[in-house]
Structure formats: C-alpha cells, structure tokens
Amino acid sequence: MTKDSCAIEYVAERLLKSKPIKKAALLNFVGAMFQFQGGISDEDKEVIISELQKRKLLSIDNNGRVSYHS
C-alpha cells in the first residue's frame, strides 16, 4: 500500500460520508476499509491521513479532534 491517488480517493470518498470525530476513530476507519484487501500498516494509515490533510480535506487539532473541509 502506498499513497497512490486511487487509495487516497477511495478513502476520501467514504470518509466524507462517515466523518469520524477523533483521530483514533479515523485510524480505525481507514484500517477497516482495507481489511479485506490484506490489511494496511499503521504507517500507511498515517500516510493516507497526512495526504488527506495536505489536500485540505480534513484537519486534526492538538486534541486529536478531526474537522472536515469540503
């Protein structure tokens, strides 16, 4: 699993429907999305979340609270 555009779009599309509120819930959500494709490492989850932040789709504050931007 890499931070390829398809994986980011796959996550972003589903994420905007679910919108987990805390970073821990967001990490679990991303992990669950890939459980049937062989799973995903914690490092790859962080990479995907970082890429979503770079694309300004979401932000995470110091308390781990997630905000979504459309």
N, C-alpha and C positions, 0 to 999 in steps of 0.2 A: 504494500500500500504506500503510495506516495501522495504528494499534494497535487496530483494532476487535476485539471479543470473539471473533469467528469465527476470525480469523487466530491469535490467542493460543491458543485451544482447539485449533486444527489443529496448531500446533507442540507444545503441551504433551502432547497425546495420543501423538504419535510420539516425542517426546523421552524420555519416561519408559520407552520400550522400548529405546532405543538408548544413552542416557546417556553422551555424550562426556565425557571426563575433564578436558580443558583448554579454556579459553575459545576459543582459536583453532579447535579442532576443533568446538566448539559453533557458532561463527560460520559455519564451512563447512557444517555440518549444516543450519542454518537456511537458508542460501543455496541449498543443493541441493534443499530442499523446495519452493522457489519457482521453480526453473529452467524448468519447463515452463509457468509462468503469466507468462512475460515477465521473470523475474528479480526481484531485490529489491536495494535500495541498501544500502550498508554502514550508513548512518544508520538505516534501517528495521530492520536486523538488531539493532542496538544497542537500539532502542526496544522490540522484542519481548523481548529478553533482560532489559531493565530491568523490563518489565511482569511477566515471569515471576518476577523477584526480588521485586517488590512483592507478588505473590500468594503469596510464600513457597514456591514450587515448587522453587526452587534458590537457591544462593548461590555466590559466586565469591570466593575468598580473594585476598590480595595477590600470590600467586604465579601466579594465573590458574587455579587448580585449582577445578573445579566440584563441588559437593556437591548431592545431590538430597534433597528432603523430600517425603514423601507424606502 
